[in-house]
Amino acid sequence: MFDLGTSFLASVARTPGALAIVDGDVRLTYAQWLQRISSVVAAFDGMGLKAGDHVVTVLQNRWEAATLHWACQFAGLTITPINWRAKPDEIDFVVENAGARAIAFEAVAGDAIAESLLAAAIPRIALAAADGAAELTFAEMLATPAPLASPRADAEAWSLMLYTSGTTAKPKGVPRRHRAERMAGLAHVAQNLYAGGERTLGVMPLYHTMGVRSLIAMSLIGGTFVCLPRFDVARALELIEAERITNLYLVPTLYHDVVHHPRFAQTDVSSVRKLGFAGAPMTDGLLGRLTEAFRPELFVNHYGSSEIYTFTINQKAAEKPGSAGRAGLNQLIRVVRLGGTSAEEIAAAGEEGEIVALAASDEAFEGYWKRPEADAKSLRDGWYFTGDTGYVDEDGDLHVSGRVDDMIITGGENVSPVEIESCLSLHPGVSEVAVVGLPDERWGKIVVAFVQRRGRVTAEELDLHCKVSGLANFKRPRRFEFVKAIPKSPVGKLLRRQLVAGEYEPESSGIAAE
């Protein structure tokens, strides 16, 4: 299989004049971009970086970040992107854990870099001279004379290392090889039915598997990656219209913000023909709203992870809400009994269990970076235990119900938050909702719904909605808490643990449902 540098060269050969990347006034064809990538590779050489070295980046979705990504692929360096909001101690952890040999950053991360103890000990690359103390600026890298770069890595070399969110412990490094990265990109193209010349909104962070996949997928088809450095709804709508975006690949939270923005109705989104989402389940209410708003030719629910890019695909997401579909092109999946230790303990149809995926997938990682205890927990007998719960329905389709840790056991019954959230999302008075289990002396835990309202709605009205919708009595929320906003991670993932810990801004006091 091609390494990614050779893959990019093949794209240049096929479509040298195609528009490759857009970022404000920067508009580069594939041939023009290769020249700039080549200069960055030469600058890496001048820094003394060697194949296999880790380069940490603390950047937003700018063309410079994408250029550094590709330059690392050509140079055989392992790009290690992290959240541009990272705190100094988080930067120190990654620099030490990865054994980083250089770090690139921009102004928004300048203070954190300056306060980092370990960043000062390695060469630093700033996007601009004003961003903070650095040995080199990106402009100086671009000015480095260089012939067109030749790929130095092979398909077995490490391509990048992503870090998991680390909500319960230190983040885990997820190293991935060139062959796995390219195969994941090819699968993304095929599973989303992308055609040559597609244009995507590059807003999912390039420190996140969805952002990286969009970048690689566009390169494979001579497509255009339109940068949006950080998510801003108004700017996203402007770019969709101005750049004639053809596909969107976002987390549900960002879709929610787009279609509910005041400017959406006045924005021409007719160029968008393909929608894809991942990162979290999408509620039935939002699925319906998006279908009505975009009327897409294709609506894909992609279920996967940083470790194994694709688990399952549902290319008709709106026709079967809640279904994650069936195994992707490079995967086999099973649902095993909760608490099971073997992938052979397969759950019955309709029985909720833990989702496991074949670790031999061409898209898969091979284990966490320096975390044998995490490997022992997640990788067993050739299968990856995802930590997600779900079940297979009578049609053979997978339904993802949440995380093993998020399952609510109330009065001895297992309750999935996702089912309740989808039910409540269909009420017109609900903008967003999150469901958690809170301690209760009698029940062990009670089901509590945290609701961001759209207009006026009461707990009694929402409880009646649950009854009328046919939600089982033991699944109905015992309490509704109205909040100003639902807490989420930087990539839009729901942070249930913050709600459990009381880390939210209330709009009104909780009201118990009868």
N, C-alpha and C positions, 0 to 999 in steps of 0.2 A: 504493500500500500504506500501511496505517497506520504511523505512528511508534509507538514503544512507550508513550509517555504516553497517546495516544489509545486504544491497545490496552487499557491498564489501565482507563481510563475506561469502555470498553465492557464490561469484565468486571464493574466495579462496577454498571453499569446492569442487567446480566443477573442477577447474583447478589449484591445488596448485603448480604444477611444471611448469606452463606456464610462459613464459617471460613476465613480466608486464611493466617494465620501463627500458629504456636505456638512459644513459647520460654519454658520454665519456667512461671511464673505469667502471662506475657503471652499473651493469646488475643484476637486481633483479627479482626473480620469485614472484608470488603472495604471497606465504607463507613467503618468506624472507621479502618482503615489509611490510606485516602485522606486523611482529615483530618490524620493525623500526617505523612504524606508532604508535604502541602501546607504545613505549618508549617516543615518542613525546607527546602522550596523558598524560602519567604520568608526564612528565615535565610541561605540562600545569597545572596539578593539583598542582605541587609544586610551581607554580607561583601564586596560589590562584585564577585562572580563574574559573568562574562559567558558567553554561549553560546559553546561551543567550548573553553572552559577545561578543563584536566585536573585532576581531583581524585583524588589518590592515597589509597587506603585500606589500612591494615595491621591487619586485623581477622579474628577468627574468625567462624564461622557463627552470628552472633547476629541477632536481629530488627533491631537497629540497622544492621548491615551491609546487610541486605536493604532496609531503608528508605532508606538512603543511595543504594543502587543505583537504586531507583525514582525517588527525588527528582532524581537526575542526569538521568534520562530525560525527566522533565517539564521540567526547567530548561534542557535542551539542553547540559548539561555532559558531558564524556567521563570516565566513571568509569574509574580505572586501579588495579585491585586487585592487591596483591602479597602474597606469603607473610608471615604474621604472625611467622614466625621470621627474617625478613630481618635481616641484619647492617647496621650503620651505613653501610658503604661501598656495600652493595647498595641501600639506601634512597637514598643520594646519587646513585647512577647513574640510578635511575628518575626521581627528581625532576628531575635535569638533562636527561636524555634526553627526557622527556615535556614539559618546560617547565611543570611542575605549578604551580598557583596556590593550592593548599591541600592539607592532608594530614590524614586522620582516623586515629586509633589508639586502642588500648586498653592496659590495664596491662601485659599480657604483652609488649608491644613498647615500653613506656615507656623502658627503658634505651637501646635502640637508637635511638629517636627523639632522646633527650637527647644522644647521642653523634654523631648525624648533623650534619654541617656545614651541609648545605643545608636540612634541615627547619626549622631555626631561622629561616630567612630568609623563610618563607611562613606564612600563617595556619594554625594547628593546631587541630584539633577532637579533644577527648578524650571518651571515652565517659563518664568520671566525673572529678570534680575531683581525685581522688586519683591518677589515672593518670599525671600528669606535667604539666609546664608547658604551658599551652595558652591561646589567646585565647578559646575557646568550649568549652562542654561540650554533649554531645548533649541533656541535659535542658534546657539553655537554648534550644537550637534548637527543641525540641518546644513550649516555652512561647511561641514567637513567634506573635503573633496573625496569622491568615491566612485569606482566603477559600479555597474549594476551588481547587486549582491547575488552570490551563489549560495544555495542552501547548504548548511554544514551539519544538520541533524538528520537522522534517519527516523523511520516510523516508530522505532522502539524508544526513542529519546523522550525525556520528560518535556512536556509542552508548557503546562502551567500548574499552579497549585492554588486552589480555592480554599478558603477557610469557612467552616460551618459557623452558624450564628453564635454558638456558645451561650445560649440562654440559661443553661443549668450548670455549666462548667467551662473550663478553658476551651476556646475554639479548637476544632480538629482540622489539621491540614489534609486536603484531599488532592494528592498528586495525580496527574492524568497524562498519559502518553500521547504523542502526536497521532498515532493510529486511532486511539479512542476518541480524540477530539474531532478528527476529520470524519470518522464514521458517525458520530453524533450529529455533525453538521449535515452530512448527507441524509441521515434519517429525518432531520428537521425539514429539509427541502422536500423530501418525498412525502412525509406525513402531513405537511401543510399544502401540498400540491403547488409549490412555488414554481413560477415560470421564469424564463429569462427576462432580465431587466426589471424585476420587482423593486419596489422602493419601500423600505421599512423605516419606522420611527425608532431610532436608536436611543431609547430612554431607559430601558432596563439596565441597571449598572453593569459596567464591565468587570466588576468584582463578583458578579452573580452569574450563575450558569445560564440563565435566560439571555442576558446581555451578550455573553461570549458566543452563544449559539447563534444569535441573530447576526453578529459580525461575520462569523465563519460562513453561515448559510448564504449571505449576500455575495460573498466572494466567489462561491462555487457557481453561481448563476449569472455573474456579471451584473449583479444588482447594486442598489445604492443604499448606503447606510447614512441616514440623516440624523446627525447628532443633536440631542437635546441634553445639555450638560447635567441638569437636574430637573426633576419633574415640576413643571409649571403648567397648569391646565390651559390657561389662555394661550401660552406660547405653543403648547402641543397642538391646539386647534389651528393656530396660524400656520404651523408647519404642515399639518395634514392637508390643508387647502392649498398653500403656496407651492409645496413640493409634490403634490399629487401622490401622496402616500397610497400604496396599493394594499399593504397588509399591516396589521397590528398584532403584536405579541406582548401581552401585558398581564400583570396580576389583576385579579378582580377589583381590588381597591382602586386602581388607576382608571379602569373602565368606569367604575361607579362615578368617580370625580369628573370624568370627561362628559358623560351623557347628562349629568345633573348640573353642568356649568351653565350660567345664564347665556353664554355666547354660542352654545352648541346649536341651538335652533337656527342661528344665522350663518352657521359655517357650512360650506360645501364639503361634505365628506363622501361624495359619490364615487370618488376614486378608490375608496377602501372597499375591496371585494372579499377579503379574507380576514377573519378574526381568529386569533388563537389565545388561549389563556392557560396559565399554569401557576404554581406557587401556593394555591389554596383552592378549596372548592368554591364554586360560584353558586349563589342562591338562585332559586327558581325565579324570583322577582327580577333580578338583574339580567338573567338570561333572556327573559321576555322583553325587557326594556331595550337591550342591545339588538335583539332580532328586529324589533320594530324600528329602531333608529337607523340601523345600517342596512338591513335586508341583505346580509352577506351571502355570497355564493357558497362559502365554506365557513363553518364555525367549529373550531377544534378545541376540545378539552385535552390538554396534554398533562399527563401525570408522570412525574419523574423526580429526580434529585440531583444534587451535585455529584454524588457518588456514581450513580448509573443514570445517564441522562434521561432515557425513556423507560418507563414501566408499561404504561398503557396509553392508548389513543382512542378518543371518540370523535370522529369527524362529523358527527351530526349531533353536536352537543345540545342544541335547542330542541331537538325532537325527542330526546330522552333526558330530561333534566336530572341531574344527580349521578348520572352514569359516567364513569371514567373509561368505559369501553373495554377493549380487549388489548392483549399484549402488543407492544410495538413491533416494528420490523425486526429488531435485534434482541428480542426478549421472550422469556417464558415467565409466567407468574403463578403463584398459588396463594391461597388463604389458609393459614394453619391455625389451629385452636389457640385461643388466648392462653398464655402461660406455657405453650408448647416449647420444647427444646429442639425439635427436629422438624425439618421441612416435610417429613413423611406423615406428620400428624395433621392431615388435611381436614379442614372444616367442611361440614355438609353445606349444600346449597342453601343460601339464606342465613347461615350461621355466621355471626360476626367473629372475626379472628384477626390475626396479624398478617399483613401482606408481606410476602417474601418474593424476591426476584432472583433469577439465575445470575450468579456472579461471573459466569463465563461470557456474558454478553460482550460483543465487540465495542460497546459504548461504556464499559464499566471501568471503574478504578480497580486497584489491586490491594488496597489496604490503606489505612490512615498513616500519616507521617509521624513516625516515632511514637505510636500509640498502640502497642500490642494488646492492652486491655480492651480498647475500643474494638479492635479487630476480633478479639475473642467473643465479644458480645454480639457483633453485627454479622460476622462472616462464619457460617457454620455449614459444613458438609457441602460446600460449593454453592450455597445460597446466601443472599444478602437479606437480613432481617431489617425491614425498613423502619420499624417502630410505629407504623401507621396501622390503623384498624380499618376493616372493611368487610364486605361480603360479596359473593357472586350470586346474582339473581337467577331466576329460572331460564333466562335467555342466554346465560353464560357471560353476562357483562359484569364488570367490577364496579362496585360502589365504595368510595372512600368515605369513611365515617368520622375520621379524626385521628388523633394520636393515642397510643396506648396510655400515655400519661394523662390525657385529657378525658378519658372515659369517666362518666359520672355513675357511681354505684349508689343508688338511692333505694332504701328499703329492700336491698338484695337484688334489685333489677339494674341491668346495664342500660345506660341511656347515652346515646350519641348526641353531642351538641349540634352537629351539622344538620341533622334532621329537623330539630326545633328551629334553628336559624332559618332554614329554607321556608318553613311554614310561616314564621313571623314576617319574613321578607316580603311576602305577598300582600301584607296589609298596607294600604295606601298611606297610612300614617307613620310608617317605619322607613327611615332613611337607611340606617345600618343597625345591625344587631349582632351581639356576641353572647353566647350562653356558656356558663361555667357551673361547677358544683361547689357550693360553699358548706362548711361544716355545720352539722345540725345534730343535737343530742339524741333526738328520736330516730331520725332517718339515716344517720351517718353523714349524708350530704343531701342538700336540697338543690333543685334546679333553679337557677337564677338567670334571668334574661336582662342584659344591659342594652338599652335601646337609645339610639340617637334618633330623635323624632323628626318627622317632616310634617309640620303643622301641629294641631292639637289632637292628642290621643291619650286615653287613660289606660291604666292597668286592667280595669274591668273590660274595656273594649278589646284589648289584646287577648285577654283570657278567653273571652267569648269567641274570638276568631279561632283560637286553638281548638276549642270544643267543636265548633262548626266544621273545622277542617278535618276532623276525625283523628286528631292527635290523641294517643292513649292518655288516660288520666295520670298515670305515673310519670309521663314525660312532660306534662304541662308545667311551666314555670310556677313555682310557689311564690316567687317575688319578681317584680319588675323594677329595675333601677334605670332612671332616665339620666343620661349623661350628655355632656356637651360634645364629646368625641370618643370614638372607640380607639383605644391605643393600638398602634401598629409599629412594625419595624420599618427601617428605612426603605425596604423593598416592598412594603405594603402587606406584610404578613401580620395576621392578628396575633396580639400578645395577650393570650388568656391569663398568663401568670400574673400580669400586672393587675388584672381585674380581681383575681383571687387575693392578691396582696393589698388591695384597696388603693392601688396607684392609678386613680382616675379622677376626673373633675366632674362632680355630680351637678346635674341640672335641677333635680328635686329629690327629696328623700324617697327611699324605697317604699313601695306599696305592696302589701301582701295580697296575693290572689286567693280567692276562696276555693 
